[in-house]
C-alpha cells in the first residue's frame, strides 16, 4: 500500500516509521506493531519499484503505508520525517551482509553510519520527542575470547560492516547525551527466520538440505564451520526492539539467547532434521573464508531480562526446525 496524505491525517493511532521495512526484521516488526494497534509506515529507496516479498509473506503489505526515502540523502530523510511525524522510528536499514561489506566497504559505511546520522539529525530538527531505535550489531564486539559480551563490553570490530555498526552505535549514544534525544540501540546477536535472504549462510544451509532430501544431487559448499555464534528466532527479537522504546529512560540493550553454537552444529542439526548425514553432502571451500572473521561470539542478555522482561523462548534446535518446516512448505507451494 502506497503512502497517502489521507492516511497520514489519521491522528487516532500511535505512528511508527520503519526504515528498512522490506527486510526480515522489518516484516516481523510491522506485524507486531499492527497487532498492537499502531499506524505503520515503512521506507524503501524506491517504494514504487519494490516488490516487498517479505511484507507479503508476513501478510502485512496491504496494512502499512510505504514511501520512498533515501537514507543517505538528508533532504529525503528530513522530508519523510516532517511529513509522517512518527512517534517511534525503527532504523533497520542499511547493508546487512558481513561478507558483502568486504567487497563494498564504502557503500556499507554510507548505508549504515551516514544514514543513521541523517536520521538523528532530522529528529533533532523536526521533533525531539520521537523515540528512536537503532539496530546495532554483535559484530561490533569482535572476538569474545569466550567472554559473554554485555552492554559495557568494548567494541573491537573486524569487518567493514562491524565498523559501520559501531560508528552508528556511538552516534546514537552521542545524540542521546548531547541533545537529549530518546535514542536507543539494540545490540542484536544473530537471529534467523524463513525470511532470511538466500545469501545468508543459515538460509543457504536450510535450503540446500531441503533440496537434497527431495532428490537434488548438489553439494553444499561452505566456508569456516568452526565459527561460533548465538542464534535466535527473529520474530522474538522484534518484540525486544519495541520494548526498548517503551522504557521510561533511553538505554542500550544486548538482545540474544545467551547460548552459542558452532556453524558445524547448525549444519549437523539442519541435515539431521531431514534425516541426512551432513558429511555426505557438504564440502569445505577455503575461497568462502572471509578476510577476517570472528572465531566465537557469546552474549550476556541479563540486562534485557531484568529491565525489559524479555527472554528468548525459542532455542537453537527449534529455530532450525521451524526454518526447515517453512522451507518445505515453500517448496511444496504451487
N, C-alpha and C positions, 0 to 999 in steps of 0.2 A: 504494500500500500504506500503510495507516494505522499509526501508531506503536503498538507493543505492549510491555508490560513484559517479555514473554518474549524478544522480540528484543533488548531493551536489556540483558538479562542476559548476552548473549554477550560475553565478555571477550577472545576469541581474536584479534579483528581490531582494527586501528587505527581509531578513530572520527573521522569528520568531520561537522561540522554546517554546512550551507549555508543561510544566512539569505537569503531571496530566491531559493529554488531554482526557482521557476516561470519565471524569465526565460531569455533566450538563454544567458547565461554559466552560470547555474545548471544548465541541462540538460547543456551540454558538460562542465562540471566534474564533475557526477555521473558521467557516462560515463567520464571519465578516472580518477576515484578508484576506481570499481568495478573498472576494469581493473587497478588497482594493488593490489587486494585489501582496500580499505577497507570498513568498515561505514558506510554513508552515511545521514545524517538530513537532512531538509530542512524548512524552516519556511515557512508561509504564514499570513496573518492569519486565514483560515478554511479550514483544510485539508479539512474535510468538504464544503464548498461549492465548492471549486476543482476545475476540470476538468484542470488541468495538461497542456495540449496539447503544450507543448514537451518535457516529460518523456516523453510517449507518442511523439512524433516521434523522439526520441533513443533510444527503445527501452529506457528505464531505469525507468519508473514502477513496475513490479512488483518492482524490486530494491532500492528505497530505502524508508525509513520517513519519512512526512510527519506533521507535527504542527502544531497551531495555535500561533502566537506573535505577539503584538502588539508590535513593536519600540519603539513609543512608550509602552509601559506597562512600567515597570521590574519590577514584580512578575511579569508574564508572562515577561519575559526571564530573570529570576533563576530562576524555576521550571523553565524549559526547560533551562537550563544545568545546574542541580542534578540534574535527572532523567537527562539524557543523559551528562553528564560526558565531553564530547568531548576528543580530543587536539588537534584543529585546528578552528578556526572560520573560515569564509569569509563575510565580510559583503558581500553583493551586493545587499542590499535597498534600498528607497527609490525615490522618484520619479525616473525616468530620462530624462525629456524636457526638454531645454533650453528649447524653445519653450513647453511647458506650464508651466514654472516661472515665467514672466512672468505667467501667469494665476493661479497658485496658489503664491505665494511662501511663505506660512506653512506650508502642507502640505509643500512641498519641504524647508524647513529642518527641520521636525519629523521627517519621514521619513528624512532623511539624518543631520543633525548630532546631533539629540537621540537618535535610535535608536542611533547609534554610541557615544555617551556611555553609554547604558544597557548596551550590550554590554561595554564596557570596565570599567565599574564592577562588573558582575556577575562578570566574570572575576576581578577583583581580590578579590572577596568569596568566590568559590567554589573557584577553583583557579588560582593564578598560573602554573602550569606549562603552561597551554593556550597553543598558538601561534595567533595571531590575524592574519588577513589582512583588510585594508580596501581596498575598491575605490575608489581615488581617481580623479581625472579630469584630463585635459589641459586641460579648460575652465578650470581654476583658474589657469593661467598667463596667460590673457588674450591680448592682442595680442603676437605674437612679433617683429614687425618684421624678419622673415626670419631671425632668430637661433634656431637649434635649441635647444629647452629641454631641460635635463637636471635632475638631482636638486637642484642648487644654484640653479636659476633662481628668481627672485622670482615670487610669485603676485600677479596683478592681475585678479581675477575681474570679469566684466562681465555676469553674469546671476545671478538668484537660485539657480539650480542650481549654478553655479560657486562662489558664495559659500558655500553649504552644504557642498559637497565640500571646499573649502579649510578650513572650520572643522573638519570631521571629520578631515582630514589632520593638523592641528595637535593635535587631541585625542589621536590615536594616538601622535604623537611625544612628547607630554607624559606619557602613561601609561607609555611605554617608558622615558623618562628619570627620571621621578619615582618610579615604583613598580616598575620592573624587569620589566615585562611583556614577553613576546616578542610585540610588536605591530608589524606592518609595513603599509606601504601600497604598492600597485602603482599608479603613475600611468599609467593606460592611455589611449592615444590611440584614435581611432575604430577599431572592429573590427566587422566585418559578417558576416552569415551568413543562410541561409534562415529562421532562427528569429527574425529581427528582426521586431518588430511592424509592422503596415502603416502606422502613423502616422510611422515614421521615414522620412526623405526617401530614403534609399538603397533601401529595400524598396518605397517608393511608385514610384520610377523603374523598378525592375526589373519590378514587377507590371504597370505601365502599358505598358511596351514589349512584354511578352509578350502582353498582351491585344490591343494594337493590331495586332501582326503576325498574329494569328489572326482579325482581322476587325473589331475594335472601332473605331468612328468617333470615339471620345473624344479630347479634347485634354488633355494633361498640363499642369497649372498648377503652376509653381514660383516660388520667390522669387529670392533673390540667387544667381546662378550663379558669381559671381566669388570666393566664399569658397574658401579653400584648406585642405585637411585631409590628415592622414596616415591612410590607410585600410588596415587589415589584415584577416586572416582569423581570426574569433573562436575556432575550435577550437584554434588555436595559442596564443592568449593565455591560456587557462585553464591550459595547461602551465606558463606563466611564473608564474602565481599559486601553483601547487603548489611550484615550485622555490624561490620566495621563502621559503616556510615550511620548507624543508629545509636552509637555510643555518645555519652554526654561530652566527651573530650576527644579531639582528633588524635589518633595514635597509629602506630605501625604494628603489624602482626605477622608472624610466621604461620603459614597455613600448610599443614602436612599431616600424614598419618602417624609419623614417629617411628615407622618401621621401614627398613631399607632392604632391597634385594638386588641381586646382580641381573644383568641383561640375560645371562645364561639361564638364570632361574625363570625369567619371563618366557624365554623361548621354550624351555622344557615344559613349563606349565601349559603354554598355549597348544603345543603339539599333543601333550597328554590329554588335553580336553577333547581332542578329536580322535583319540585312540592311536596316535602315531609316536614313534620314537624319533625325536628331533635330529639325532646324529645321522639318521639315514637320509635326511633331506636338506641339511644346512651345510654351506661351505663358508669358511672364513676368508675374506678378501681384504688383504692389507691395504689396498688402494682406498678402502672405505674408512680407514682410520682418519681422525681429524688431526690437523697440525698440532694442536694441544687439546687435551681432554681431561676431564676430572675423573680420577680413579674412583672416588666414592663421594657420596653426598648423603648426609644424615641430618635429621631435623629434630628440634625440640619445640613442639607446638603447645607447651604448657600454658603460655600466656593467653592464647586463644581459648583454651579450655576454661581458664579461670575467669576471664573478663567477658568473653563473648558467649560462653556456654556452648561453644562449638567443639565437636569432636568427630573425626572421620568415622563413619559407620560401616563403610564397605572396605573389606580387606583386599589384599593383593590377589589372592586366588579368585575371589568373587568378581573383582574388576575384570579379570581376564575372561572368566566365564560369561559375563554379560556382554563383553565385546565379541566373543565367539558366537553367542546366540544371535546378536544383532547382525553380524556378518552373514550368518547362514540365512537369516530372514531376507537380507538384501539380495543375496544370490538367488534365492528362490522366488523373488518377486517377479511378476510378469513384466 
